[in-house]
């Protein structure tokens, strides 16, 4: 029974809408009515600015790794009959993407999936971040960067499974997370095709610096 109750708990943790909460507290605004209307960190950055955006990014990252961290780094739950830690982490990702509080319309699962990887295997998370930043610099599209990073994370985990240490549950969970990220970005792909997708200015100052140096 405990293992199933913990599934519900993991989902509820993932469902905490930090972008909505912080937007209401500090800006008095509903993020669902601003920008893209998405509850994720990207929209929080766009409509509320860097302080709230970074806070949302960090909190969304932490909530999916919370139970995973406890299960693999402490003995608090060692006597309980539970599912593998990664399953609870992925359930939190599901909660983030499909929160019960907002008719199951949440974020796109990038930050929460990263948090899961960061706790379970920091090297895979690092590969995801590097891929994201490189792709972001080249394309200036968060949607493209998120998709490529998710695919790279899955490829990295598959390689680890076959050539380093077998970990089938890690492969499955990473694959499901990547698939979820891709599905959740379908509207972005349509805007990319139409040429209406928003670009980000993350590296604009860096480009200006290099131009001055030249």
FISENU-902565 format. One record per residue (C-alpha): residue number from 1; x, y, z. Coordinates in steps of 0.1 Angstrom, whole numbers. Example, Ala and Ser with C-alpha at 12.3 -4.5 7.8 and 13.67 -1.06 7.14 Angstrom:
<sites>
num; c1; c2; c3
1; 123; -45; 78
2; 137; -11; 71
</sites>
This chain:
<sites>
num; c1; c2; c3
1; 0; 0; 0
2; 28; 24; 9
3; 44; 21; -26
4; 11; 33; -42
5; 6; 61; -17
6; 40; 73; -25
7; 31; 74; -62
8; 3; 98; -54
9; 26; 118; -32
10; 52; 120; -61
11; 25; 131; -85
12; 13; 159; -61
13; 48; 171; -56
14; 53; 173; -94
15; 19; 191; -97
16; 30; 221; -76
17; 27; 250; -100
18; 56; 272; -89
19; 53; 296; -119
20; 17; 302; -110
21; 24; 306; -73
22; 54; 329; -76
23; 37; 350; -103
24; 7; 355; -81
25; 28; 363; -50
26; 53; 387; -66
27; 35; 400; -97
28; -1; 395; -89
29; -6; 379; -123
30; -17; 346; -136
31; 10; 331; -159
32; -17; 311; -177
33; -30; 344; -192
34; 5; 357; -202
35; 29; 349; -230
36; 23; 313; -242
37; 2; 305; -212
38; 25; 277; -203
39; 33; 270; -167
40; 70; 262; -175
41; 102; 281; -167
42; 106; 294; -202
43; 73; 313; -201
44; 81; 325; -165
45; 114; 340; -178
46; 96; 356; -207
47; 67; 372; -187
48; 81; 377; -152
49; 118; 382; -158
50; 150; 366; -146
51; 145; 364; -108
52; 112; 346; -110
53; 123; 327; -140
54; 154; 313; -123
55; 134; 305; -92
56; 108; 285; -112
57; 136; 267; -131
58; 153; 257; -98
59; 121; 246; -81
60; 108; 227; -111
61; 141; 209; -113
62; 142; 200; -76
63; 106; 187; -73
64; 112; 157; -96
65; 144; 147; -79
66; 132; 151; -44
67; 120; 115; -37
68; 147; 100; -59
69; 174; 118; -38
70; 159; 105; -6
71; 156; 70; -18
72; 191; 66; -32
73; 210; 87; -7
74; 193; 79; 27
75; 180; 49; 46
76; 147; 65; 55
77; 127; 43; 32
78; 150; 13; 30
79; 126; -9; 50
80; 96; -1; 27
81; 85; -22; -2
82; 87; 4; -30
83; 90; 8; -67
84; 124; 18; -81
85; 133; 54; -73
86; 132; 65; -109
87; 96; 56; -112
88; 87; 81; -85
89; 108; 107; -102
90; 90; 102; -135
91; 56; 103; -118
92; 66; 138; -105
93; 75; 147; -141
94; 40; 136; -151
95; 26; 157; -123
96; 44; 187; -137
97; 32; 182; -172
98; -3; 172; -162
99; -11; 190; -129
100; -45; 181; -114
101; -50; 217; -103
102; -52; 232; -138
103; -72; 206; -158
104; -40; 186; -165
105; -24; 215; -185
106; 11; 222; -171
107; 47; 226; -183
108; 66; 207; -209
109; 87; 185; -187
110; 122; 198; -196
111; 133; 212; -162
112; 116; 184; -142
113; 132; 157; -165
114; 165; 174; -160
115; 161; 173; -123
116; 155; 136; -124
117; 187; 130; -144
118; 207; 154; -122
119; 199; 134; -90
120; 202; 99; -106
121; 232; 105; -129
122; 248; 139; -130
123; 270; 131; -160
124; 239; 125; -182
125; 224; 157; -168
126; 257; 175; -178
127; 255; 161; -213
128; 219; 173; -215
129; 229; 209; -204
130; 258; 211; -227
131; 237; 199; -257
132; 210; 224; -247
133; 233; 254; -245
134; 252; 246; -278
135; 219; 241; -296
136; 205; 272; -280
137; 235; 292; -292
138; 232; 279; -328
139; 194; 281; -332
140; 181; 306; -305
141; 151; 284; -301
142; 143; 268; -267
143; 120; 243; -282
144; 147; 230; -306
145; 173; 230; -278
146; 150; 211; -254
147; 142; 185; -280
148; 178; 179; -291
149; 189; 178; -254
150; 163; 152; -245
151; 172; 130; -274
152; 209; 133; -265
153; 202; 124; -229
154; 184; 92; -241
155; 212; 83; -265
156; 237; 88; -237
157; 217; 65; -213
158; 214; 38; -240
159; 252; 39; -246
160; 258; 36; -208
161; 234; 7; -206
162; 251; -13; -234
163; 287; -3; -229
164; 292; 6; -192
165; 266; -5; -166
166; 232; -21; -176
167; 203; -1; -162
168; 172; -9; -182
169; 148; 11; -160
170; 170; 42; -166
171; 168; 36; -203
172; 130; 33; -201
173; 124; 63; -179
174; 147; 85; -199
175; 131; 74; -231
176; 96; 81; -218
177; 108; 116; -206
178; 123; 124; -240
179; 91; 112; -257
180; 70; 133; -234
181; 91; 164; -241
182; 88; 159; -278
183; 50; 154; -277
184; 46; 185; -255
185; 65; 206; -280
186; 42; 198; -309
187; 27; 233; -310
188; 63; 247; -311
189; 72; 226; -341
190; 42; 240; -359
191; 53; 275; -351
192; 88; 267; -363
193; 74; 255; -396
194; 54; 288; -399
195; 83; 309; -388
196; 65; 323; -359
197; 83; 306; -330
198; 98; 330; -304
199; 136; 333; -303
200; 154; 339; -271
201; 181; 365; -264
202; 202; 343; -240
203; 234; 347; -260
204; 229; 381; -276
205; 253; 399; -251
206; 279; 372; -258
207; 276; 378; -295
208; 280; 415; -289
209; 311; 409; -268
210; 327; 388; -296
211; 319; 414; -322
212; 336; 442; -301
213; 367; 420; -297
214; 369; 415; -335
</sites>
